[in-house]
Amino acid sequence: MPVPITQRHGLFNEAAFTRPDPGAELTCSILVVGGSTAAYTTTLMALRLNLDVCLVQPQTVVGGQFTAQALPASDDGDLLRAKATLQTVEGERFAISRAQREFRERQRELQPVAQRKVDNPGGGWVSPLATTPVVAATALNEALIPYLRDGRLTLIPWAEPVEVVFATDGPRPKVTGVVCRDTQTGNTFTVNAKVTVEATDLGDLLEVGQIPSRVGQEARHETGEAILPEDARPQCQQSITWDAVVECAKPGQGTPIHAPEGYGQASWLTIQEFTANFWTKNSNTWKKWGFFSDFGIFRYRRLYRVKSHDKTVTPGDVAVINWGTSSDPDRAFRCGNDYRPGRLVGVSREERQQHLQRARQRTQAYLHYLHSQDGIDLKPRGDLTWTTDGLALEPYIREARRGMALTTIRHEDVAESFFPHRARARCFDDSVGIGQYHYLDLHGNDAQGHITPKGKDVIALPFTLPLGALVPAETDGLILSAKSIGTTHITNAAYRMHPVEWAIGEASGVLAAFTLWTGLNPRDLAREERHIRKIQGLMARNGIPLFWFNDIDHTDPDFEAIQVMATAGIIRSENANSLSFRPYATVNRAVVATALVSVLKLPKSSPNQPTFQDVPPDHWAYDAIETLYAHGMVAGISPTRFDPHSPITREQLGFLVKRAMPTAYDQAFMRTPTDRQFLQRRELSRVLYEVLKGRLGI
């Protein structure tokens, strides 16, 4: 009788894992390589779409940033934190997917405070939601257990990719499998798959497969980013941090952390960069916050609190020590346990291991400093990191090797300086997700030559995730995910955050599913509108936002139509300065004309002499109205007047749709009466979405 698959303390039992024999060959539909957050969400999404998945990862714990890297304090943008108002919905209902919100809610249920479910169980001041790694892992595991039990998920731990298997009989190399090595035994095995997802935290699959990619800071001619220098600087990468989870102990009852060899002497262990204080500056006045104070380093990413009061640190509270950098009026720079020497990408495995060891030592040195220099009593909580010393299983990774994709997301696509008086950054029409972090959070390493965006160049507006960024330009059978998508060194700094990486994984899972269902390569799906809109429709039906609207809940009955029509550039906000859709607002005749021309892709007509006196050539809707008139689809309210700014009725829209695409009429108005009530914006999206699907044959 098979052993049941269970979990305890955030870890699956042995029955959950597959350990292939030496030289074994496995076959699956989708192979996901990596232990990142995106690897998890790619896997979960594909499983929920009734596909079988093999997940190969370096640890037994799933979840990446939330778990193995011991940072379950989510890096949320301001919009995700937003509370509901009379005009808008709460951030967790428009800024992330339904599945991600369910994960967050489950974390809250698993870690009550004073026997009550609260918004932020940890009560840290930089993250609006934090729990322990064990709680995060438990919530993540729960969703996978049914698929492990029915055999659709094969989970292989302790493994890394060492070779990519290609078929070379097509126009481009096509990935057909990956040779992996068991890091505990040294044995190798092969997993063959119809589609493979690169979801490692450092882009290692790209490296071992010699798949075109970029490392570190690019040259201006490579990305077209004006802020970059002319020469590429691959040594300029983001630093790593080896997180540690510690408990606030009672005075005199802390556990001393021994100093690593070379403490105070080795360049990566210099105590001059350590500090127990956090400094803030307001109106040229510096304020010092002690380690356990309201805005100190401990509460910065507190994961667990004993008492309900969120600003009070109490013995028994638990925090993750992550970064700890602060400006200081006495010294120019302090960087806590952030490890800045060296880099992990584009170097030999020997050099990588050396830096990993030094990064661990730096965190040990920082903890030793806090105890020995400042008398701060802490206890390592290895029970929460699945280690003996409270240090994470893996370092917190900020940057990976990035694939050269069909679409490269550039600085000019994200930074506020390129979108004056706009609420959003570039809205890609092939969007498969959204993200937001208030600035481009670049943690540079010690290499010389880093560019430093300032002012509006460093502020990131709400952005979207283009499908083309998931597709390698020169390789078939492969999907890019995690931090290996088509970002640049600069834009990765916004796309690497927890909620965005979750969204990247969901998009990767859907793209993998469509690759299997259609038999087409990802590049073919990403280049044809019909496939793009089908992918977007499926994602929106699953509660995944594709476009930024702060007043449309992902459970809204018109969510799919509104989202897809917005990404297609047909019906967006009334004002580019606003994130609001205003679903119940009326629609004027000019807006409907413009939307109908866009959805039908009619050839534009722009006569020198206007047909209607109230729509002159400089009117914003002139071309659209003249185009519809030329095709015999609209008439004015008189021979010389169109009345563009008057609201249109449902009945009038019905006449237009019947003339434009009679075959779509019945479906388009199935949920919308054709009466003389004024048309609402949500109804326009609902109706024209059916017209769009009719034109595309989907």
TIZAKOL-105849 format. One line per field, with one value per residue (C-alpha): x, y, z; residue in one letter. Coordinates in steps of 0.1 Angstrom, whole numbers. Example, Ala and Ser with C-alpha at 12.3 -4.5 7.8 and 13.67 -1.06 7.14 Angstrom:
BEGIN
u: c(123|137)
v: c(-45|-11)
w: c(78|71)
res: c(A|S)
END
This chain:
BEGIN
u: c(0|15|26|2|17|16|34|47|63|64|81|66|72|95|66|62|95|109|146|155|179|213|209|171|150|116|90|65|44|59|93|99|136|143|133|122|88|80|89|62|35|43|38|6|-10|-1|-15|-47|-51|-50|-15|12|44|78|94|132|146|176|158|130|111|91|86|120|119|91|107|142|155|138|121|83|80|66|80|47|42|20|-10|-11|-13|-43|-74|-109|-126|-160|-145|-118|-114|-87|-53|-53|-84|-70|-31|-26|-44|-71|-47|-21|-47|-58|-22|-19|-52|-42|-10|-30|-52|-22|-6|-32|-22|-37|-61|-73|-67|-49|-37|0|7|44|37|69|71|84|63|25|23|49|47|74|89|73|38|45|57|27|3|22|23|-14|-21|3|-7|-37|-15|13|-13|-29|5|2|31|65|87|124|145|183|189|204|206|239|230|202|190|182|165|182|160|139|146|159|173|144|148|135|149|173|200|201|225|215|235|236|247|262|240|226|192|173|138|123|94|73|80|106|104|136|127|161|170|203|194|215|196|205|241|244|225|245|212|216|215|229|246|248|247|243|257|235|236|224|192|187|185|198|210|235|272|285|303|287|297|287|305|279|252|229|242|229|219|221|190|189|158|162|142|142|155|150|180|209|193|204|224|259|267|304|325|336|373|387|361|370|399|386|372|337|337|347|327|329|300|278|253|225|207|185|187|160|162|134|139|177|173|186|167|182|161|175|175|143|125|93|113|144|161|144|109|119|110|95|78|61|49|38|14|-12|3|22|49|60|88|85|108|96|91|109|124|144|177|178|201|200|216|211|224|243|253|286|295|287|276|265|253|245|244|241|270|284|319|319|290|273|264|289|316|329|310|341|340|303|307|334|310|282|304|315|280|270|300|290|256|272|296|268|248|280|286|250|256|292|292|257|246|216|202|190|183|188|155|168|134|119|146|151|187|207|219|189|204|184|188|198|208|182|188|181|194|199|212|185|174|174|137|113|106|131|115|136|141|120|91|89|104|82|104|92|55|49|14|5|-8|8|41|40|10|21|-8|4|3|0|4|9|33|42|71|75|111|138|154|190|213|246|276|311|320|329|307|272|247|225|191|179|148|120|144|143|106|87|51|27|39|27|44|46|42|72|94|88|99|135|143|163|152|120|105|116|98|116|104|115|143|154|127|135|142|174|197|177|141|148|150|112|102|121|97|76|42|56|76|44|26|55|51|14|20|46|23|-5|19|32|-3|-12|20|8|-28|-20|12|27|60|58|72|42|17|34|33|-3|-31|-56|-35|-25|-62|-71|-42|-53|-89|-80|-58|-85|-111|-87|-87|-53|-51|-35|-40|-40|-75|-81|-118|-123|-122|-108|-141|-161|-184|-170|-134|-123|-139|-126|-91|-86|-102|-78|-47|-57|-58|-95|-112|-89|-93|-111|-81|-45|-38|-61|-60|-98|-120|-153|-174|-208|-200|-218|-201|-203|-207|-171|-157|-179|-168|-131|-135|-155|-129|-101|-119|-127|-93|-109|-87|-86|-104|-93|-109|-96|-132|-151|-185|-198|-194|-191|-162|-135|-102|-84|-110|-94|-121|-121|-105|-127|-160|-150|-140|-173|-192|-171|-180|-217|-219|-228|-248|-251|-281|-285|-268|-242|-240|-227|-230|-198|-201|-236|-241|-250|-278|-276|-301|-278|-248|-269|-276|-238|-229|-256|-242|-205|-207|-242|-228|-216|-248|-267|-236|-226|-260|-267|-262|-270|-305|-309|-331|-329|-309|-276|-247|-222|-185|-186|-213|-193|-163|-186|-203|-172|-152|-176|-171|-133|-136|-158|-133|-105|-125|-120)
v: c(0|34|58|88|122|146|176|187|219|231|200|172|137|114|100|133|131|112|103|90|61|68|72|72|89|105|119|146|173|203|204|232|236|257|264|300|315|315|278|271|293|280|245|252|270|242|216|236|235|197|191|169|186|176|201|198|220|223|218|198|230|248|286|303|338|330|298|285|321|329|361|356|393|403|433|449|480|509|499|464|479|502|501|502|535|545|546|518|483|471|464|426|425|444|444|406|375|356|327|350|366|332|324|356|349|314|327|350|321|299|326|344|371|368|342|366|367|400|417|415|387|397|434|445|481|476|446|448|410|388|354|328|307|276|292|303|268|252|274|267|229|226|235|209|179|168|167|148|123|118|116|147|163|147|166|159|176|180|184|209|212|202|198|209|184|199|188|206|195|227|264|269|248|232|222|186|177|185|163|169|159|148|171|145|115|129|107|121|116|130|146|148|172|188|222|233|263|281|291|288|317|324|315|284|266|293|290|252|252|281|298|335|356|386|391|422|457|459|483|510|495|462|475|510|524|559|559|531|536|525|495|464|458|422|425|451|430|432|419|389|386|355|359|348|343|353|357|386|371|383|404|381|351|354|327|340|337|329|351|335|331|365|385|422|415|400|426|410|408|443|456|492|486|470|489|482|514|527|563|584|620|645|682|679|664|629|605|574|543|516|480|471|505|511|516|497|469|441|453|462|426|411|378|369|388|376|405|423|457|460|486|470|444|417|388|359|380|368|387|380|399|410|438|463|490|525|559|573|609|596|572|573|537|508|476|451|415|425|408|431|416|395|380|347|349|346|331|295|273|273|311|310|286|309|339|318|307|343|356|331|342|379|372|353|382|407|387|383|421|428|407|415|453|463|437|427|394|372|335|319|302|273|255|282|279|241|247|244|280|300|310|304|273|296|332|358|364|397|391|363|356|369|353|373|374|385|415|433|454|486|515|535|511|516|548|578|602|586|589|625|630|594|569|539|529|513|491|462|450|414|418|386|402|434|446|476|486|522|524|505|489|484|469|472|450|464|464|497|513|509|534|550|563|593|614|603|579|557|558|530|535|505|483|452|419|414|378|384|387|350|338|332|349|320|289|268|245|268|294|320|327|339|365|351|369|396|424|444|449|481|468|435|457|461|428|407|414|387|396|402|369|351|367|358|322|322|336|310|282|294|298|263|250|267|254|219|224|240|221|255|270|298|322|315|320|353|367|362|383|354|334|363|372|336|334|367|356|324|343|368|341|327|360|372|410|421|458|484|493|501|499|465|434|402|386|412|394|416|413|392|416|447|434|420|451|473|453|454|492|494|506|520|547|579|598|586|602|578|541|540|524|538|508|525|557|565|564|591|585|595|569|542|551|550|516|501|510|496|463|458|470|490|508|545|571|608|630|666|680|668|652|666|703|693|669|690|674|683|664|635|611|625|595|570|588|593|557|544|568|557|521|529|520|554|584|617|631|653|655|680|670|639|650|632|640|629|596|566|542|504|503|525|503|474|490|495|460|445|465|458|421|406|371|383|403|376|366|403|412|380|398|434|445|466|493|530|532|549|525|519|515|480|471|485|463|433|438|447|418|394|414|411|373|371|390|367|335|326)
w: c(0|-10|17|18|8|37|50|84|94|58|44|24|36|15|-4|-22|-39|-69|-69|-104|-108|-123|-161|-159|-185|-175|-198|-191|-208|-190|-173|-149|-138|-107|-72|-76|-67|-104|-107|-81|-97|-132|-119|-100|-129|-154|-130|-125|-163|-161|-174|-160|-147|-136|-112|-108|-80|-57|-24|-9|0|-27|-31|-36|-21|4|18|9|8|41|29|33|39|6|-13|-22|-42|-29|-50|-36|-1|-11|9|-7|-11|-25|-60|-58|-46|-22|-37|-33|-55|-85|-82|-80|-92|-74|-67|-52|-30|-18|-9|11|29|38|53|75|86|95|116|137|162|196|181|155|117|109|77|86|110|113|118|101|89|53|43|46|48|65|81|89|61|76|73|37|28|45|24|-8|-2|4|-32|-46|-25|-46|-77|-60|-49|-83|-100|-122|-104|-103|-77|-80|-52|-48|-85|-109|-147|-163|-200|-223|-250|-284|-315|-345|-374|-374|-382|-347|-319|-299|-263|-259|-225|-197|-182|-144|-116|-82|-60|-31|-51|-82|-104|-136|-152|-181|-182|-217|-221|-248|-233|-208|-184|-173|-137|-119|-97|-115|-151|-150|-177|-201|-192|-195|-227|-241|-250|-260|-228|-211|-178|-156|-169|-207|-232|-246|-281|-267|-251|-265|-229|-231|-195|-201|-210|-244|-230|-214|-178|-169|-136|-124|-109|-79|-47|-27|9|30|52|89|110|146|177|201|234|269|281|289|274|238|220|211|174|170|148|115|107|95|114|113|89|57|33|33|71|80|110|98|76|103|124|148|140|112|103|86|73|73|65|69|103|111|134|148|154|177|167|185|181|161|128|137|118|137|130|94|84|115|106|139|169|203|210|189|191|158|168|200|198|225|235|214|183|152|123|92|90|54|42|71|50|62|55|85|93|107|78|41|38|59|43|71|58|21|4|-23|-32|-63|-83|-89|-126|-154|-131|-126|-102|-80|-77|-72|-43|-28|-28|-14|15|21|20|47|68|64|79|107|113|113|139|160|158|170|201|209|200|209|234|214|225|197|192|158|147|126|131|108|81|82|91|123|125|115|82|50|29|0|-5|-14|-52|-69|-104|-128|-163|-186|-218|-251|-257|-284|-262|-240|-213|-211|-188|-212|-207|-170|-155|-147|-166|-199|-191|-179|-165|-169|-143|-160|-176|-211|-216|-238|-260|-254|-216|-195|-161|-142|-115|-95|-72|-65|-76|-95|-64|-75|-49|-67|-59|-54|-91|-106|-133|-120|-134|-108|-119|-100|-97|-120|-138|-107|-100|-116|-127|-127|-155|-175|-184|-222|-235|-257|-227|-219|-253|-263|-296|-311|-292|-295|-269|-241|-219|-198|-163|-129|-132|-166|-187|-212|-187|-186|-156|-148|-152|-135|-103|-105|-120|-94|-65|-49|-63|-98|-99|-88|-118|-142|-131|-137|-172|-179|-169|-192|-221|-215|-215|-248|-263|-256|-266|-299|-308|-317|-305|-279|-305|-328|-301|-291|-326|-337|-322|-322|-299|-277|-271|-263|-238|-223|-221|-203|-178|-171|-166|-139|-121|-134|-141|-173|-172|-144|-132|-95|-96|-112|-89|-104|-94|-115|-140|-168|-157|-187|-212|-196|-191|-227|-243|-223|-232|-269|-266|-275|-243|-215|-189|-198|-186|-189|-155|-137|-130|-129|-155|-142|-153|-147|-166|-198|-232|-259|-296|-304|-279|-294|-329|-320|-302|-330|-356|-334|-327|-364|-376|-404|-429|-418|-439|-434|-460|-464|-460|-429|-433|-401|-391|-354|-361|-377|-389|-356|-335|-317|-331|-367|-384|-366|-373|-410|-413|-400|-422|-452|-445|-442|-405|-389|-398|-380|-361|-391|-425|-410|-374|-357|-320|-309|-272|-266|-247|-268|-259|-259|-288|-309|-302|-312|-346|-351|-342|-364|-393|-385|-377|-377|-370|-336|-327|-307|-286|-281|-266|-247|-213|-225|-234|-265|-249|-249|-216|-219|-225|-196|-201|-188|-213|-242|-232|-228|-262|-282|-267|-285|-317|-312|-307|-338|-359|-347|-349|-313)
res: c(M|P|V|P|I|T|Q|R|H|G|L|F|N|E|A|A|F|T|R|P|D|P|G|A|E|L|T|C|S|I|L|V|V|G|G|S|T|A|A|Y|T|T|T|L|M|A|L|R|L|N|L|D|V|C|L|V|Q|P|Q|T|V|V|G|G|Q|F|T|A|Q|A|L|P|A|S|D|D|G|D|L|L|R|A|K|A|T|L|Q|T|V|E|G|E|R|F|A|I|S|R|A|Q|R|E|F|R|E|R|Q|R|E|L|Q|P|V|A|Q|R|K|V|D|N|P|G|G|G|W|V|S|P|L|A|T|T|P|V|V|A|A|T|A|L|N|E|A|L|I|P|Y|L|R|D|G|R|L|T|L|I|P|W|A|E|P|V|E|V|V|F|A|T|D|G|P|R|P|K|V|T|G|V|V|C|R|D|T|Q|T|G|N|T|F|T|V|N|A|K|V|T|V|E|A|T|D|L|G|D|L|L|E|V|G|Q|I|P|S|R|V|G|Q|E|A|R|H|E|T|G|E|A|I|L|P|E|D|A|R|P|Q|C|Q|Q|S|I|T|W|D|A|V|V|E|C|A|K|P|G|Q|G|T|P|I|H|A|P|E|G|Y|G|Q|A|S|W|L|T|I|Q|E|F|T|A|N|F|W|T|K|N|S|N|T|W|K|K|W|G|F|F|S|D|F|G|I|F|R|Y|R|R|L|Y|R|V|K|S|H|D|K|T|V|T|P|G|D|V|A|V|I|N|W|G|T|S|S|D|P|D|R|A|F|R|C|G|N|D|Y|R|P|G|R|L|V|G|V|S|R|E|E|R|Q|Q|H|L|Q|R|A|R|Q|R|T|Q|A|Y|L|H|Y|L|H|S|Q|D|G|I|D|L|K|P|R|G|D|L|T|W|T|T|D|G|L|A|L|E|P|Y|I|R|E|A|R|R|G|M|A|L|T|T|I|R|H|E|D|V|A|E|S|F|F|P|H|R|A|R|A|R|C|F|D|D|S|V|G|I|G|Q|Y|H|Y|L|D|L|H|G|N|D|A|Q|G|H|I|T|P|K|G|K|D|V|I|A|L|P|F|T|L|P|L|G|A|L|V|P|A|E|T|D|G|L|I|L|S|A|K|S|I|G|T|T|H|I|T|N|A|A|Y|R|M|H|P|V|E|W|A|I|G|E|A|S|G|V|L|A|A|F|T|L|W|T|G|L|N|P|R|D|L|A|R|E|E|R|H|I|R|K|I|Q|G|L|M|A|R|N|G|I|P|L|F|W|F|N|D|I|D|H|T|D|P|D|F|E|A|I|Q|V|M|A|T|A|G|I|I|R|S|E|N|A|N|S|L|S|F|R|P|Y|A|T|V|N|R|A|V|V|A|T|A|L|V|S|V|L|K|L|P|K|S|S|P|N|Q|P|T|F|Q|D|V|P|P|D|H|W|A|Y|D|A|I|E|T|L|Y|A|H|G|M|V|A|G|I|S|P|T|R|F|D|P|H|S|P|I|T|R|E|Q|L|G|F|L|V|K|R|A|M|P|T|A|Y|D|Q|A|F|M|R|T|P|T|D|R|Q|F|L|Q|R|R|E|L|S|R|V|L|Y|E|V|L|K|G|R|L|G|I)
END
